[in-house]
Amino acid sequence: MDHLQKETDIEKEVFKMYTANEKRYENMVYRRVGNSGLKLPAISLGLWHNFGGIDDPANMEAMLYKAFDLGITHFDLANNYGPPPGSAEVNFGKILKKGFGVYRDEMIISTKAGYYMWPGPYGEWGSRKYLLASLDASLKRMGLDYVDIFYSHRPDPETSMEETMSALDHAVRSGKALYVGISSYTPEQTEQAVGILRRLGTPCLIHQPVYNMLNRWVEDGLLDLLEKENVGSIAFSPLAQGLLTEKYLTGIPTGSRADKPSGFLRRESVTSDIIEKVSKLGEIAIQRGQSLAQMSLSWVLRKGRVTSALVGASSPNQIEQNAAAVLKLDFSEDELRRIDDILMG
């Protein structure tokens, strides 16, 4: 009886295991990262929010499965994602172990190190000791032998660029990462980092900067440099933490990012000037047959200058809506001019 019950339990567990949509690659757009052999989906999923220890595990699973079913193969993490820090990697690892990991060879998994993780002088920034210790800890949390991309999450003003880049090089040579990247580096820092990595024999694959309609700093030299150096780019916060959606048009909803006491979107950032611009942008989106969020993602991806847009989500439906942005990536010159007029006004 016990043996039969055990077999029944196993059958139930297998039945519950996720099976990917066979048509998952039909609609997603994939773009080559620089001049590497790697391609990323135009829309990637970031686990910055809603994958922490305080969040719903069932919703995390549902979001990851929905993303993968839509052809989103790239999942972006960092050592400090949570809260608490590290918990997003732990939760992602649990879902991989539960059965999602059978598709590991179809996934691009990235993590980063640079922000505070533990006390003392070796718990943040860009030293060789911190970066490599952090990578080991990330791999353990996720239950992985390697990540596809390992990033320096931010430049370190007190550690030489040579030391930070040599740590990234070592991560690849030790088999713990396949590629390396940098995040939030200025054009000048990027040029230096790319040069050092090239000399070391481990090219910089990709840069992850913040980029959206309301924050266009990368257009002042960084995108040109990345194109010149054949380095890819993946934009984080392409929806400006939700500002470039319909969410804030009638005020600040309870429980939204701007309503929370901590976080990167502050209540004071939701100004009347921003809301007026967002409202006008929404009119163009309607004319294009898109939601404001979809148009904002398409805009970041316009003309192929950015490899991928990194979205966060709180529900599977939100991921499905965002992924549909790839169905209309082209803009007319008139649409681009009107958008610029609104943003510059």
N, C-alpha and C positions, 0 to 999 in steps of 0.2 A: 504493500500500500504506500509506504513511504517512497519507494522507488518510482512508482507510478506518479505520485504527487510531484516528485522532483522533476520528472520529465515534463509534466504539465506546466510547471512553473517556468521551466526553461523555454518551452514552446511559447508561452505567453510573453516572455521577455524578448525572444527573437521577433515575435509578431510586432512588438512595440518599437523595435529598432527602426531607425530612419532609413528609407530608401530614396535616393536622389531621383529627381525628375529626369527622365531619359532625354527630354527636349531642352535641357537647361542651357545648352550652348547656342540655341538657334537665334535669339534676339539680342544678346549682349554684344557690345562692341569691345574688341580687345586691341590695345595699342602697344607697340613696341616701346620698351623703356630705353631711351637713348639709342645707342648702337649695340646694345646687348642682345643676347638671344632670348631674353625674357619679355613676355607680354603681360600687361595688367588689364583687368576689366576697366572700362571707362568709369564705372561706379564701384567703389570699394567700401567695405564696412569697417568702421572704427569702433572699438570697444571701450572708448573713453568714458562714456556714460551708460548707465543701465545694465552693467554687467558686474557690479560690485557685490560685496557681501550683504548689502542691505536690499538687494533687488531680487525679483522673482525668478527662480531657476527655470521654471516652465516657460516663461516668456523669453528668457535667454535662448533656450533651445529652439523655440519656435522661430525666433528672429534669425538665428544662424541657418536653420534649415530652409527658411523662405529665401534668404539671400542666396544660398548655394543653388537652390532650385531655379533661381533667376539668372544663373551664370555668374554671380558675384563670387569669385574664387579667392579674393584677397581679403584677409582679416588682419587688421592692424591693432597691435597692443603696445603697451609700455610697462616697465617694471612698476610704476607708481599708479597705474589705473585701478580704480576701486569705486568708492571707499570700502574698507581700508586699503591702503596701497598694497598691491600684489594680488588682491582678491579677484580682479578680472582675469588674470592669467590662471589662477587656481580654478575658477569656474569654467573657463574655456577648456582647460585640461580635462576636467571631469566630463564635459560633453564629448570631447574627442574620445575618451576612454569608453564612454557609453556606447559608442558605435560610429560616431561621426568620423573618427580617425581612419576608418577604412578608405576614406577618400583623400588621405593625406597627400598623395602624389599629385592630386589635382588642385591642391591649395597652395597659395602663397601666404605664409604666416610671418609677420614681422613683429619685432619688439624693439624697445629703445631703452637707453639709460642716460641719465644726466641730471634728473631732479632728485630731491631728498628721499632716501629710503631707510637709512639707519643712522644712529647717532655717531658722532666722532668725525674726524677729518677725512675719512675714506668713504663717507656715505652718500656723496653726491658729486656733481660736476663731471670732470673728464679725465681723471687720472687713469693710468693703465690698471692700477689695482682695483679701483671702483668699477670701471667698465667691464672688466673680465669677471670679477666676482658677481656682478649683477647679472651678466649673461648666464653664468652657471646657475644662479638662483632662478632666473626666468625659465630656463629649460627644465629645471626640477619641478617648478610649479605647474608647468604645462604638460609634463611627462613626455618631452620631446628630446631627440638626440641632436637636433639642429633646428635653427630657424632659417627661413629663406632670406630675410633681410634683417640686419642688425644696424641700428642707428645710434649715432651720437645725438642725443635729444636736444642739446643746446651747446653752444660754444662756451668754453671755460676761459674766463679772463686771466686766470692765474696759472694754468697749465699750458705748456707749449703745444702748438698745433701738431708738431711732430710726434709727441707722446700720445696724444689722443688718436691720431690717425694710425700710428703703429699698433695701438691696441685693436682697432678695427681690422687691420691687416692680419693680426694674430688670430682673431676670431675666425677668419676665413681659413687660414692655413691650418688651424687646429681642427677644422671640420665642424665647428659649432655654428657657422653661418655660411650661406652660399654667396651672399652679396652684402655690401655695406652701403649705408647712406648717412646723410646729415639732415638736421632739422633746424629751422629758424636761424641759419647762418646768413650773415649779410653777403652781398656780392663779393666784397673784398675777402671776407673769411672763406667764402665758397671757393674762390679762385685759388687761394692758398691750400685749402684742404684737398681739392681736386688734383692739384699739382703734386702734392706729397703722396697721395694714394697712387697716382699714376707711376711715380718713381719707385714705389714699393712693389708695384706689380699687381695691386688689387684695386682696379678702377672704382671710382665712386659711381654707384649705379643710379642714385636718385636723391633728390632734395625734397623735403616735406616742409613747405612754408604755409602760413596762413594766407588765404587768398579768397576774396569774394568781391561782390560789387561794391561793398562799403569799405573795403580795405584792399587797395590795389598797389601796395608797395612793391610787389614783385615786378611790376611793369617798368620800374625805374632801374633797369639794368640787370636784375637777376635772371629773368626769362631769356634775355639775349645771351647772357653768359652761359646758361645751361644748354642752349641750342648750340652755341659755339663749341662747347666742350663735350657735346653728345651725352649729356646727363639728363635723365628723366626727371619729372616733377609730379608730385601728388599733393593736391591742395587740401589742407585741413580747414575746418570751419567754412566750407563753401556756402553755407546758408547763414553765416554770421550768428551762430548759436540760436538760430530760429527766427532772427529778425527778418530774414528774407523769405518768410512764409506769411500766410494770412493770420497767424496766431495772435499777433499784437496789434492788429488794425483797430480793434475796439477797446483796447486797454490791456492790462497785464493780467492774464488768467491766473487763478489760484493754482499753485503747484508748478507753474512754469519756471524755466531757468531764471528769468528775471525776478521772479517772486521769492526765490530762495535766498537766504542770508549769505550763503557762500556760493562761489562759482565764478565763471569768467564773464557772464552777462549780468551787468549791474542794472538795477532799476533805473538809475539815472541815465543809462545809455539809451533807453527807449524814449527819445525826445520827440516832440511834435514835428520837428524838421525831418527826422528819419522816417516817421510814420507817414508823412505827406509824400516823401519820395517813394516809399515802399508801395503806397496806395497807387501811385501813378504807374509804377512798374507792373503792378498787378493788372492794370488795364491792357498793357502790351501783351502780357502773358495770356490773357483771355483771348485776345485777337489771334494769338499764335495757336490756340487750342491746347494750352498747357496751364498747369497751376503755376503760381509764382515760384514755388520751390523748384519745380521742374525746369522752368525757364532760367532760374538762377544757376542751376547745375549745368544746363546746356551752355550758358554764357561762360562759365569758368572753363568749359571744355572746347569753346569755339576755336575754329581754325587749327585745332590739333596741337596747340602750343603746350598744353598741360596734358600729361599722360592719363591721370585719373583724378576723380574728385572723391574725397574721403568723407562719407556721410556717417553720422550717428543716427540712432533710431530708438524709439520707445515701444514700437509695435511692429509685427510683421507687415501690416497694411502700409505703414509708413515706408518701409523698405521697398515694397512693391510699387508704390507711387513714385518714389525717387528713382528707381531703376528705369521707369518708363521715360525718363528724360532722354535716354539714348535714342529714342524713336524719332527725335527731332533736334538734332544738334546744329543744323545750319541756320544762319541768320542772314537776312537781307542787309544790305548796307544801310538802308533806311531805318531798319529796326535797331541796328547798332548805334546809329547817329542819335535816334530818339532816346535810347537808353542812356547814352553819354550825356545828352542834354539834361536829362532828369538828374543824373548823379552829380553833374558839375554845377547844377543850379543852386 
